Amino acid sequence: MTSIDPKPGEEVNTILHRIADAQPEPPADLWARIEAAHGARSRRRRLHRFAAAGTLCVALVGAFALRSPRLPSAAPEIDWQARAQALELQLLAIEHDQRAPAATAVAFDAGPATSELAEIDRRLQAAYEHRTYADQLVPLWKRRSELLDALIAARKERLTLTRI
Amino acid sequence: MNRSANTDMSGLAPFSGFAQIVDARVLARAQRGDMQAFAALYAQFGKPCYGLGLRLTGNAAQAEDLVQEVFLKLIETIRSYRGDAPFGAWLKRMTANAAIDQLRRNKRFVDADPEAMFAGPETEADPAQELDAVSLLQRLPPRARAIVVLHELEGYTHTEIAKLFGQSESYSKSIVARGLQRLHAAVATPQAET
């Protein structure tokens, strides 16, 4: 046979009051952990703010670049290949007009220029065969333009002399 | 007679727990973000905060997490404290709210139906500590324990508890009644007669 405690309510109240009166100590390092968590959270927030500011700057620069009218470049890039080809046509036209090829040696010794031109043409051909990057071709096309300029100038001068 | 700020009107019984009075200068420094002031507030209120957390959660690790959460929130929100209520009462409310949020986050504790809440098997208590205060509370489901603690020990009304939990007053009353019933049953353990 069993019996029930006649005053369980009082006992529960006593226990509950004991719980209410208890002052358990938190772990000694709890504040240090809170400080560390606060520091980590602050750092994370600073990082997020920095990242957000960076993203905003990039977006603003991008938006500005898209909206602003394109300014003409201070030094427009020269298409040396196109220029060399145009000069070559010009040179051919001049040579076609010349009536006295015998005078060439007197007015201008084109030997070094034409041989260098031939060398440049050979290097350009080799470069195209080896699929060289476009930026490496530019100096060759530029030099070719300069040589053609010199040849054209010489031919024009000779043409003038011949006509006089 | 020089009466300390942390004693009652008679000057004899010291205020304790959340009833302690905060030094206005410490509070002002904390509101300016001074971490040393927060350390002083922790020294004063860390213990009652942990005690309440332990009573509400019934678990030391959860109580520690709760204190950490409360003080991190305090650091962020102390500027909004205008002194309308005593600081300790404000912090106590913050602790209770954090405990309820913790209960809500833990899906298995979100059982709004009192019947279902008490339908589960009673948590086993260590036989050696059958009537130990903490183990007694551990016989209650987590949500019921928090409600019983708030009502019976912390002086919250059913209206306040209903508001905190987003439930009706009758819900709070039902949980408290059933919770106490279970505690009484646990205390009135049948004893064999000789």
Interface residues (C-beta under 8 A of the other chain):
Chain A: M1 T2 S3 I4 D5 P8 G9 E11 V12 I15 L16 R18 I19 A20 A22 Q23 P24 E25 P26 P27 L30 W31 R33 I34 E35 A37 H38 R41
Chain B: S16 G17 M35 A39 Y42 A43 G46 K47 P48 C49 Y50 G51 L54 R55 A63 E64 V67 Q68 F71 L72 I75 L131 A133 V134 L136 L137 V149 E152 L153 L180 L183 H184 A185 V187 A188 T189 P190 Q191 A192 E193
